[in-house]
Amino acid sequence: MRKSLPTIAEASNVDLRTPDDKNERIPQMNETWFPCSTCQELVNLCSLMNHKQCHRANKVLGCKPEDNPSNLHILTVQKEKMISRIESSSEYKYRERQKINQSYETLKGNLLSIAPYTCRTCMPFDARCHVYDMGGDSSLIKSIVICSDKNTSWQSCMEDSFTVLNNYGQRPNTCFAGIFDGYHGNVAAITAATEFPILLLDHISAMDPSYKLTEEEKLFIGSLDTVFKDNYKETEHIFSIGNEKGTKEPGVEGIQLAYAKAFWRMERLLQLGRAESSKSRWSGCSAVTCLLDGFQIMDPQMSTLKDKKRLGMLHVANIGNIKAVLCKNGKSHCLTRDHSPVNGEERKRVLESGGSVSSNESCGFIEGFSRVTRGLGFHGDPQLKNSVIAAPYTISIPIYKSCQFLILASSGLWDVLNSREVVAMAQDLLTTFLMCPQDRNLGSIRTEEDLSGPYDDPETSEDLRATSAKADFLGNSSDRETKANNTSQLYDMAAVSVCRQIVKAAMLAGSQQNITVCLILLPGCEKATSPEKSSS
C-alpha cells in the first residue's frame, strides 16, 4: 500500500499556481508524502511533526523504534515502569517525570487517533526567489538560488536577510554567500548581511593580494577608523598569536583567522546600536556564510596528490543554530556546529559563565530569551550578552566533482527537517527535474511575463531574470555558446524549482519561523542528468 503513495518528487510535478489569487496555495495534503529519516515510513508532510514527536516520546519512555507500544495497556505499563525507575534514582527530578507524562499523552493520542492534525492546504505561499547570474565563467558553481518566505501564518515580519556576491574580491570563479537569521527584529541581520562581507574581504585581502577591495569598499573601511582605534586593533592582534604563518599565506588557517576577526569586528559595529528602536532588547542574529574559491590554494597542509584534482575550496563559518549541508556522492554532510542549549558543551559554557538556561522548553532558552548560545548583536541586554558570544565555528574542505550541491538555510527549515531529509528531498527533486523534461513544473516559476502581472514587486525586480526562457533549454542548436546559455538556464530553473519545494515542505511540516533557503549547485550535480551517471 505504501508503494502506491507518491513521493515528494512526484507531488512537485503538479501545477501549484492559482491564477486567480495573488498568493499561491500549498498543494493538497494527500499529494505530498515524505520518508521519515528515523523509520523510513512514508508520512504526510502535514503529519511529519507529530510523527517525529512520537519518535521522541518513544525514546523518553525507553521504547525501541521496532517495539512501539501497540495498545494503551502496554503504554501505561511502560510509563509506570519509567516513573518507578526515576523515583528510585538519587538524582530524581520532577522535570523528568513531567517529560514522561507528556510523552505518554502524545503516544496515547496517537493510539486513540486523537492526535492533533493541522490542515495547511490553505496556507498562503508567497516565496520570493533570487537567481544570481554567475556570468557563465564559473567552473565551480552551476547555479545559485535563494528562496525565502515570511511564513505569514506565524510571523508578522521578515527577519531573515541574505547576501550573495559573485566575483568576490574582484576574483573570477570566487563567490561569497551568507544567510543571517534575525531575532527580535531584522536590524542586526540586515546590517550583518551588508557589512560583514566587506569586513571579511578586508582581512583576506591583507593576506592575499589577489583579493582586492573596490573604491567604495575602501571608503567604507576607512570610515571605521573612528570605531576601530589603535587600542582596539592591539587587542584584536591576539588572534594572530601563534599563527604567524597564516598571516602570510592565503591558506586555510589564514581564511579561518580572517573569519574570526571579521565576526569580532561585526560584533563591535552592532554594539553601536544603529537603527535599533528598543532600549533594552536590541536585535541579534545567527549567521552561516560560505566562501567558494575556485582557485588552488597553496597550503602545505593540503599538498597531496588527491588535492591536485580538486576544483576549489569551500570555507564555511557559522554562529548560532542555522546550518550548511553539503551533498557529496549522494550523502549529506553537515558543515556547521549547533550553538544552542541542545549542545552539551555550549550549555555547560553558558552555565559556567553565570548565565541561565530555562527548563520550560525541550532545548531551553538563554536568560529566558535567546534560542542560541552564540550570535551577533543582543547588546541591549548585558546579562544576555555575557552568555551569547560571537566566536564562529569554521571549517574548510576541498571541492571535487563528487560534490553535488550545498544548502544554506535559516532555522525555519532546520526546526522541522533534518539535514538527511533535506538532502534526500533536494536530490530527488533535482534528479526528477533534470531527467524528466516532460514533467517539469514550469508553471510554478515566474517568468518575464509574470513580472508585469500581480506578482510584480518593485523591490525584487531582478528576481528570476535567468528563468525567462520557457522553450526547449538544451535544444538542437549547433551554436556552442547558445547551448551553454541554455544549459545555465536549465540549472537555474532546476535550482528554483527545488528551492521553492523545500520552502513549501518546511511550511507543510509545521515551521513557525521565517524560512530562507540558499541552494548552490556544484559540478557534481551533472550526475543527475543521465541514469548512467546517477547510478555511479
C-alpha positions as CSV (number, residue, x, y, z in Angstrom):
1,M,0.0,0.0,0.0
2,R,2.9,2.4,0.8
3,K,4.4,1.8,-2.6
4,S,1.4,3.4,-4.2
5,L,1.9,6.6,-2.3
6,P,3.5,9.4,-4.3
7,T,7.0,10.7,-3.4
8,I,7.8,14.3,-2.8
9,A,9.3,14.5,-6.3
10,E,6.1,13.2,-7.9
11,A,4.0,15.6,-5.9
12,S,6.1,18.5,-7.1
13,N,5.1,17.9,-10.7
14,V,1.6,19.2,-10.0
15,D,0.9,22.8,-11.2
16,L,0.7,24.7,-7.9
17,R,-0.2,28.1,-9.3
18,T,-3.7,29.5,-8.6
19,P,-4.1,32.1,-11.4
20,D,-7.0,34.0,-9.7
21,D,-5.1,34.6,-6.4
22,K,-2.1,36.8,-5.7
23,N,-0.6,34.2,-3.3
24,E,0.0,30.6,-4.3
25,R,-1.5,27.9,-2.1
26,I,0.1,24.9,-0.6
27,P,-0.8,21.7,-2.6
28,Q,-3.3,19.2,-1.2
29,M,-2.1,17.2,1.8
30,N,-2.7,13.8,0.1
31,E,-0.3,14.9,-2.7
32,T,2.8,15.4,-0.6
33,W,4.4,12.5,1.3
34,F,7.9,12.2,2.8
35,P,10.0,9.3,4.1
36,C,10.8,9.7,7.8
37,S,14.6,9.6,8.3
38,T,14.1,7.5,11.5
39,C,11.8,4.7,10.4
40,Q,11.7,5.3,6.6
41,E,7.9,5.2,6.7
42,L,6.2,7.5,4.2
43,V,4.5,10.2,6.2
44,N,2.2,13.1,5.0
45,L,4.2,16.3,5.5
46,C,1.4,17.8,7.5
47,S,1.7,14.9,9.9
48,L,5.5,14.8,10.0
49,M,5.9,17.0,13.1
50,N,3.5,14.8,15.1
51,H,5.2,11.7,13.7
52,K,8.6,12.9,14.9
53,Q,7.1,13.8,18.3
54,C,6.0,10.2,18.6
55,H,9.6,9.1,17.9
56,R,10.9,11.4,20.7
57,A,8.2,10.2,23.1
58,N,9.1,6.6,22.5
59,K,12.7,7.4,23.2
60,V,11.7,9.1,26.5
61,L,9.7,6.0,27.5
62,G,12.6,3.7,26.7
63,C,10.9,2.1,23.7
64,K,12.8,1.0,20.6
65,P,11.5,2.1,17.2
66,E,10.6,-1.5,16.4
67,D,8.9,-2.1,19.8
68,N,6.4,0.7,19.9
69,P,3.5,0.1,22.3
70,S,0.6,-1.4,20.3
71,N,-2.2,-0.7,22.8
72,L,-3.0,1.6,25.7
73,H,-2.3,-1.1,28.4
74,I,1.2,-1.7,27.2
75,L,1.8,2.0,27.0
76,T,0.6,2.6,30.6
77,V,2.7,-0.2,32.0
78,Q,5.8,1.3,30.2
79,K,5.0,4.7,31.7
80,E,4.7,3.4,35.2
81,K,7.9,1.4,34.7
82,M,9.9,4.5,33.7
83,I,8.4,6.6,36.6
84,S,9.4,3.9,39.1
85,R,12.9,3.9,37.7
86,I,13.5,7.6,38.1
87,E,11.8,7.7,41.5
88,S,14.3,5.1,42.8
89,S,17.2,7.2,41.5
90,S,19.1,9.5,43.8
91,E,19.1,12.1,41.0
92,Y,15.3,12.2,40.7
93,K,14.0,15.4,39.2
94,Y,10.3,16.4,38.8
95,R,11.1,17.6,35.2
96,E,11.9,14.1,34.2
97,R,8.6,12.8,35.4
98,Q,6.9,15.7,33.5
99,K,8.6,14.6,30.3
100,I,7.4,11.1,30.8
101,N,3.8,12.2,31.3
102,Q,4.0,14.4,28.2
103,S,5.4,11.6,26.1
104,Y,2.6,9.3,27.4
105,E,-0.1,11.8,26.4
106,T,1.5,12.1,22.9
107,L,1.5,8.4,22.3
108,K,-1.9,7.9,23.8
109,G,-3.4,10.4,21.4
110,N,-1.7,8.7,18.5
111,L,-3.0,5.3,19.6
112,L,-6.6,6.6,20.0
113,S,-6.4,8.5,16.7
114,I,-7.0,11.8,18.5
115,A,-3.6,13.3,17.8
116,P,-3.8,16.9,16.6
117,Y,-3.9,17.2,12.8
118,T,-3.4,20.6,11.3
119,C,-4.8,21.4,7.9
120,R,-2.3,23.5,6.0
121,T,-3.7,23.3,2.5
122,C,-4.9,27.0,2.5
123,M,-1.7,28.4,3.9
124,P,-0.5,31.4,1.7
125,F,2.7,30.8,-0.1
126,D,4.4,33.9,-1.5
127,A,8.1,33.0,-1.5
128,R,10.5,35.2,-3.4
129,C,13.3,33.6,-5.5
130,H,16.5,35.3,-6.4
131,V,18.6,33.8,-9.2
132,Y,22.2,35.0,-9.3
133,D,24.0,35.3,-12.7
134,M,27.3,33.5,-12.5
135,G,28.4,35.0,-15.8
136,G,29.0,31.7,-17.4
137,D,32.6,31.7,-16.5
138,S,32.4,29.7,-13.2
139,S,33.7,26.2,-13.3
140,L,32.8,25.7,-9.7
141,I,29.2,26.9,-9.4
142,K,26.4,25.9,-11.8
143,S,23.7,28.0,-10.2
144,I,22.9,29.9,-7.0
145,V,19.3,30.5,-6.0
146,I,17.8,31.9,-2.7
147,C,14.1,31.4,-1.9
148,S,12.6,33.0,1.2
149,D,9.1,33.2,2.7
150,K,7.9,35.3,5.6
151,N,5.6,32.4,6.7
152,T,2.7,34.9,7.3
153,S,0.7,32.3,9.2
154,W,3.1,32.6,12.1
155,Q,5.3,35.7,11.5
156,S,4.3,39.3,11.0
157,C,7.6,40.5,9.6
158,M,10.6,39.1,7.8
159,E,13.7,39.0,10.0
160,D,15.9,36.9,7.7
161,S,18.5,38.5,5.5
162,F,20.9,37.2,2.9
163,T,23.7,38.1,0.5
164,V,25.4,36.6,-2.5
165,L,28.5,38.2,-4.1
166,N,29.9,36.8,-7.3
167,N,33.5,37.6,-8.2
168,Y,34.1,38.2,-4.6
169,G,37.2,40.4,-4.1
170,Q,37.3,41.0,-7.8
171,R,38.3,37.4,-8.4
172,P,36.6,35.4,-11.1
173,N,35.3,31.9,-10.0
174,T,35.1,33.1,-6.4
175,C,31.8,33.6,-4.6
176,F,30.6,34.6,-1.1
177,A,27.1,33.7,0.2
178,G,25.5,34.1,3.6
179,I,22.2,33.8,5.4
180,F,21.5,35.9,8.6
181,D,18.6,34.7,10.8
182,G,17.4,37.7,12.9
183,Y,15.9,37.7,16.4
184,H,13.8,40.4,17.9
185,G,13.9,42.5,14.7
186,N,15.9,42.5,11.5
187,V,18.3,45.3,12.1
188,A,21.2,43.1,13.1
189,A,20.6,40.7,10.2
190,I,20.3,43.4,7.6
191,T,23.4,45.2,8.9
192,A,25.5,42.0,9.0
193,A,24.4,40.9,5.5
194,T,25.6,44.3,4.2
195,E,28.8,44.9,6.1
196,F,30.2,41.5,7.1
197,P,31.3,40.5,3.6
198,I,33.4,43.8,3.4
199,L,34.9,43.2,6.8
200,L,35.9,39.7,5.8
201,L,37.3,40.8,2.5
202,D,39.4,43.5,4.2
203,H,41.2,40.8,6.3
204,I,41.6,38.3,3.4
205,S,43.0,41.0,1.1
206,A,45.6,41.9,3.7
207,M,46.9,38.3,3.4
208,D,46.3,37.6,-0.3
209,P,46.8,40.4,-2.8
210,S,44.7,38.6,-5.4
211,Y,41.6,39.7,-3.3
212,K,41.0,43.4,-3.9
213,L,38.6,45.9,-2.4
214,T,36.7,48.3,-4.6
215,E,37.0,52.0,-4.1
216,E,33.6,52.1,-2.4
217,E,34.6,49.2,-0.1
218,K,37.9,51.0,0.8
219,L,35.9,54.1,1.6
220,F,33.7,52.1,4.0
221,I,36.6,50.5,5.7
222,G,38.3,53.9,6.1
223,S,35.2,55.3,7.7
224,L,35.6,52.8,10.5
225,D,38.8,54.2,11.9
226,T,36.9,56.1,14.5
227,V,35.4,52.8,15.7
228,F,38.4,50.5,15.5
229,K,41.0,52.7,17.2
230,D,44.6,51.7,17.9
231,N,43.9,50.2,21.2
232,Y,41.1,48.0,19.7
233,K,43.5,46.8,16.9
234,E,46.1,45.9,19.5
235,T,43.6,43.8,21.3
236,E,42.5,42.2,18.0
237,H,46.1,41.2,17.4
238,I,45.8,38.4,19.9
239,F,44.1,36.3,17.2
240,S,47.4,36.2,15.3
241,I,49.5,34.9,18.3
242,G,50.9,31.6,17.4
243,N,49.6,31.8,13.8
244,E,52.1,34.0,12.0
245,K,52.2,31.7,9.0
246,G,48.5,32.2,8.5
247,T,49.0,35.9,8.1
248,K,51.5,35.5,5.2
249,E,49.8,32.9,3.1
250,P,46.2,32.6,1.9
251,G,45.9,29.2,3.4
252,V,43.2,27.5,5.4
253,E,44.4,28.9,8.7
254,G,44.5,32.4,7.2
255,I,41.0,32.2,6.0
256,Q,39.7,31.0,9.3
257,L,41.6,33.7,11.1
258,A,40.1,36.3,8.8
259,Y,36.6,34.9,9.6
260,A,37.2,35.2,13.4
261,K,38.4,38.8,13.1
262,A,35.5,39.7,10.8
263,F,32.9,38.4,13.2
264,W,34.6,40.2,16.1
265,R,34.6,43.5,14.1
266,M,31.0,42.9,13.1
267,E,30.1,42.5,16.7
268,R,31.8,45.8,17.5
269,L,29.8,47.6,14.8
270,L,26.5,46.2,16.1
271,Q,27.4,47.4,19.6
272,L,26.9,50.9,18.2
273,G,23.1,50.3,18.1
274,R,22.5,51.9,14.8
275,A,18.8,51.9,13.8
276,E,17.8,50.0,17.0
277,S,14.5,51.1,18.4
278,S,14.3,49.2,21.7
279,K,16.3,50.4,24.7
280,S,16.6,47.0,26.4
281,R,16.2,44.3,23.7
282,W,18.4,45.0,20.8
283,S,18.1,42.7,17.8
284,G,20.6,39.9,17.2
285,C,21.1,37.2,14.5
286,S,22.6,33.8,13.8
287,A,24.7,33.5,10.6
288,V,26.0,30.9,8.2
289,T,28.4,32.0,5.5
290,C,30.5,30.3,2.8
291,L,33.4,31.3,0.6
292,L,33.7,29.3,-2.6
293,D,37.2,29.7,-4.1
294,G,37.7,28.1,-7.5
295,F,41.4,28.6,-7.4
296,Q,44.0,26.2,-5.9
297,I,45.2,27.4,-2.5
298,M,48.9,26.7,-1.9
299,D,48.7,25.3,1.6
300,P,51.4,22.8,2.6
301,Q,48.9,21.1,4.8
302,M,46.8,20.0,1.8
303,S,49.5,19.3,-0.8
304,T,48.6,15.7,-1.6
305,L,48.2,14.0,-5.0
306,K,44.5,13.8,-4.4
307,D,44.1,17.5,-3.9
308,K,45.6,18.2,-7.3
309,K,42.2,17.0,-8.7
310,R,40.2,19.4,-6.6
311,L,38.2,22.2,-8.3
312,G,38.5,24.7,-5.4
313,M,38.0,25.2,-1.7
314,L,34.9,25.8,0.4
315,H,35.3,27.8,3.6
316,V,32.2,27.8,5.9
317,A,31.7,29.7,9.1
318,N,28.6,29.6,11.3
319,I,27.4,31.2,14.5
320,G,24.1,30.1,16.1
321,N,21.7,27.3,15.2
322,I,21.5,27.6,11.4
323,K,23.2,25.1,9.1
324,A,25.1,24.5,5.9
325,V,24.8,21.0,4.5
326,L,26.8,19.5,1.6
327,C,25.6,16.7,-0.6
328,K,28.6,14.6,-1.8
329,N,28.2,11.3,-3.6
330,G,24.5,11.3,-2.6
331,K,25.2,11.6,1.1
332,S,24.6,14.6,3.5
333,H,27.5,16.2,5.4
334,C,26.7,18.9,7.9
335,L,29.4,21.5,7.8
336,T,28.3,23.6,10.8
337,R,28.1,23.2,14.6
338,D,25.0,23.8,16.6
339,H,25.3,26.7,19.0
340,S,22.3,26.2,21.2
341,P,21.5,24.7,24.6
342,V,20.9,21.4,22.9
343,N,24.7,21.2,22.5
344,G,26.0,20.0,25.9
345,E,29.3,21.9,25.6
346,E,27.6,25.1,24.8
347,R,25.1,24.6,27.7
348,K,28.0,24.0,30.1
349,R,29.8,27.1,28.9
350,V,26.8,29.3,29.5
351,L,26.2,28.0,33.0
352,E,29.9,28.3,33.9
353,S,29.8,32.0,32.7
354,G,27.0,32.7,35.1
355,G,24.2,32.5,32.6
356,S,20.9,30.7,33.0
357,V,19.1,28.2,30.8
358,S,15.3,27.9,31.2
359,S,13.9,24.4,31.6
360,N,10.4,25.1,30.4
361,E,11.3,24.1,26.9
362,S,12.9,21.0,25.5
363,C,16.1,22.8,24.5
364,G,15.9,25.7,26.9
365,F,16.3,29.5,26.4
366,I,19.3,31.6,27.4
367,E,18.2,34.1,30.0
368,G,14.6,33.2,29.0
369,F,15.1,34.9,25.7
370,S,17.6,33.6,23.2
371,R,17.5,30.3,21.4
372,V,21.2,30.5,20.6
373,T,24.4,30.5,22.7
374,R,26.4,32.3,20.0
375,G,25.3,35.1,17.8
376,L,25.8,38.6,16.6
377,G,24.1,41.5,18.4
378,F,21.9,41.3,21.5
379,H,23.8,44.2,23.0
380,G,20.7,45.8,24.7
381,D,20.8,43.2,27.5
382,P,24.3,43.0,29.2
383,Q,23.4,39.8,31.1
384,L,22.3,38.0,28.0
385,K,25.4,39.3,26.1
386,N,27.6,37.8,28.7
387,S,26.4,34.3,27.6
388,V,25.9,34.8,23.9
389,I,29.3,35.2,22.3
390,A,30.4,35.9,18.7
391,A,33.1,33.2,18.2
392,P,32.3,31.3,15.0
393,Y,32.9,27.7,14.1
394,T,34.9,27.4,10.8
395,I,35.7,24.6,8.5
396,S,37.5,24.4,5.2
397,I,37.1,21.5,2.7
398,P,38.2,20.9,-0.9
399,I,35.6,20.7,-3.6
400,Y,35.7,17.7,-6.0
401,K,33.5,16.6,-8.9
402,S,31.7,14.4,-6.4
403,C,30.3,17.4,-4.6
404,Q,26.7,17.9,-5.9
405,F,25.1,20.8,-4.1
406,L,25.3,22.9,-0.9
407,I,22.3,24.1,1.1
408,L,22.4,27.0,3.5
409,A,19.1,27.7,5.4
410,S,17.7,29.6,8.3
411,S,16.2,27.9,11.4
412,G,12.8,27.9,9.8
413,L,13.9,24.8,7.8
414,W,16.1,23.0,10.3
415,D,13.4,23.2,13.1
416,V,11.2,20.8,11.2
417,L,13.5,18.8,8.9
418,N,17.0,17.4,9.5
419,S,19.9,17.5,7.1
420,R,19.4,14.0,5.8
421,E,15.8,14.6,5.0
422,V,16.5,17.9,3.2
423,V,19.3,16.4,1.1
424,A,17.2,13.4,0.2
425,M,14.4,15.7,-0.9
426,A,16.6,18.0,-2.9
427,Q,18.3,15.1,-4.6
428,D,15.0,13.5,-5.5
429,L,13.6,16.8,-6.9
430,L,16.8,17.7,-8.8
431,T,17.0,14.3,-10.4
432,T,13.4,14.4,-11.4
433,F,13.7,17.9,-12.9
434,L,16.8,17.2,-14.9
435,M,16.0,13.7,-16.1
436,C,12.3,14.2,-16.9
437,P,11.9,17.3,-19.1
438,Q,8.3,16.4,-19.9
439,D,7.3,16.5,-16.2
440,R,8.9,19.8,-15.3
441,N,6.6,22.1,-13.4
442,L,7.3,25.3,-15.2
443,G,4.0,26.8,-14.0
444,S,5.4,27.4,-10.5
445,I,8.3,29.5,-11.8
446,R,7.9,33.2,-12.5
447,T,8.8,34.4,-16.0
448,E,9.3,37.9,-17.5
449,E,5.6,37.9,-18.4
450,D,4.7,37.2,-14.8
451,L,6.8,40.1,-13.6
452,S,4.5,42.6,-15.2
453,G,1.4,40.9,-13.6
454,P,0.1,40.9,-10.0
455,Y,3.2,39.1,-8.7
456,D,5.4,42.0,-9.5
457,D,7.3,43.5,-6.6
458,P,9.4,46.7,-7.3
459,E,11.9,45.7,-4.6
460,T,12.5,42.3,-6.3
461,S,12.5,43.3,-10.0
462,E,15.7,41.3,-10.6
463,D,14.0,38.0,-9.4
464,L,14.3,35.1,-11.8
465,R,15.6,37.0,-14.8
466,A,17.6,33.9,-15.6
467,T,14.4,31.9,-15.7
468,S,12.6,33.8,-18.5
469,A,13.1,31.1,-21.2
470,K,10.3,28.5,-21.5
471,A,11.3,26.7,-24.7
472,D,13.5,23.6,-25.1
473,F,16.5,24.5,-23.0
474,L,19.0,22.1,-24.4
475,G,17.6,22.3,-27.9
476,N,19.4,21.1,-31.1
477,S,21.3,24.3,-31.8
478,S,24.8,23.9,-33.1
479,D,25.9,27.2,-31.5
480,R,28.0,26.2,-28.5
481,E,27.5,29.5,-26.8
482,T,23.8,29.2,-27.1
483,K,23.9,25.7,-25.7
484,A,26.0,26.8,-22.8
485,N,23.5,29.6,-22.0
486,N,20.6,27.2,-22.3
487,T,22.3,24.7,-20.0
488,S,22.9,27.5,-17.5
489,Q,19.2,28.4,-17.7
490,L,18.3,24.8,-17.2
491,Y,20.3,24.6,-13.9
492,D,18.7,27.9,-12.8
493,M,15.3,26.6,-13.4
494,A,16.1,23.3,-11.6
495,A,17.5,25.2,-8.6
496,V,14.5,27.5,-8.4
497,S,12.1,24.5,-8.5
498,V,14.0,22.6,-5.9
499,C,14.4,25.6,-3.6
500,R,10.7,26.5,-3.7
501,Q,9.7,22.9,-3.0
502,I,12.0,22.8,0.1
503,V,10.4,26.0,1.5
504,K,6.9,24.6,0.8
505,A,7.9,21.4,2.6
506,A,9.1,23.3,5.6
507,M,5.8,25.1,5.8
508,L,3.8,21.9,5.5
509,A,5.9,20.2,8.1
510,G,4.9,22.9,10.6
511,S,7.6,25.5,10.6
512,Q,6.7,28.6,12.7
513,Q,9.7,30.7,11.7
514,N,10.8,32.8,8.6
515,I,12.2,30.4,6.0
516,T,15.2,31.2,3.8
517,V,17.0,28.6,1.7
518,C,20.0,29.0,-0.4
519,L,20.8,26.3,-2.9
520,I,24.2,26.2,-4.6
521,L,24.6,23.7,-7.4
522,L,28.2,22.4,-7.7
523,P,29.8,20.4,-10.5
524,G,28.6,17.0,-9.2
525,C,25.0,18.0,-9.9
526,E,25.7,16.9,-13.5
527,K,25.5,13.3,-12.4
528,A,21.7,13.7,-12.2
529,T,21.4,14.4,-15.9
530,S,21.7,10.8,-17.0
531,P,20.8,7.4,-15.5
532,E,24.3,6.1,-16.0
533,K,26.0,8.9,-14.1
534,S,23.3,8.9,-11.5
535,S,23.8,5.2,-10.7
536,S,27.6,5.6,-10.4
